[in-house]
Amino acid sequence: MAATPTLVAPAGARCAEHPELDVIATCPFCGSFACVACWSSLGSPSCCVRCVDRARAETGPVVPLEVGA
């Protein structure tokens, strides 16, 4: 079963990276609170940008395919 984002933040929650900003979601992977600048909705499920960066580091860089070679 895939993790799903919790879009309702606890009262008074602040972003883990930007404590001056309101939280828009809780990361389903690491549980950190994320503001709009720290949230990525590119993947499925959505998660914080730190988890996106962590996943990219674990899988390595994206290498473009050569077409017509």
C-alpha positions in Angstrom: 0.0 0.0 0.0 1.5 3.4 -1.1 1.8 6.2 1.4 -0.5 9.2 0.8 0.2 12.8 1.8 -1.6 14.3 4.7 -2.6 17.7 3.5 -4.1 18.8 6.8 -1.3 20.1 9.0 -1.5 20.1 12.8 -2.4 23.5 14.3 0.7 25.7 14.7 2.9 23.4 12.5 5.8 25.2 10.8 8.0 24.1 7.8 11.0 22.0 8.8 13.3 24.1 6.5 11.5 27.4 6.6 10.1 27.9 10.1 8.6 31.3 9.2 6.3 29.6 6.6 3.0 27.7 7.1 2.9 24.0 6.4 0.9 22.7 3.5 1.5 19.0 3.9 3.2 16.3 5.9 5.6 14.1 3.9 4.3 10.5 3.7 7.9 9.1 3.7 9.9 11.1 6.4 7.0 12.8 8.3 8.5 16.3 8.0 6.3 19.3 7.7 6.7 21.1 4.3 5.8 24.5 3.0 4.9 25.3 -0.6 8.6 25.7 -1.5 9.5 22.3 0.1 6.7 20.3 -1.5 7.0 18.3 -4.7 3.9 17.0 -6.4 5.8 15.6 -9.4 5.9 12.0 -8.1 3.2 9.7 -6.9 2.7 10.0 -4.1 3.8 13.6 -3.6 6.5 14.2 -1.0 9.0 16.7 0.4 11.9 17.9 -1.8 14.4 16.3 0.6 12.9 12.9 0.0 12.9 13.6 -3.8 16.6 14.5 -3.5 17.3 11.4 -1.4 15.6 9.2 -4.0 17.6 10.7 -6.8 20.9 10.2 -4.9 20.0 6.5 -4.3 19.1 5.8 -7.9 21.9 8.0 -9.6 21.6 10.6 -12.2 19.1 10.5 -15.0 20.9 9.6 -18.3 19.1 10.6 -21.5 18.6 7.8 -24.1 20.3 8.2 -27.4 17.9 8.2 -30.2 18.9 6.9 -33.6 22.3 5.6 -32.5 
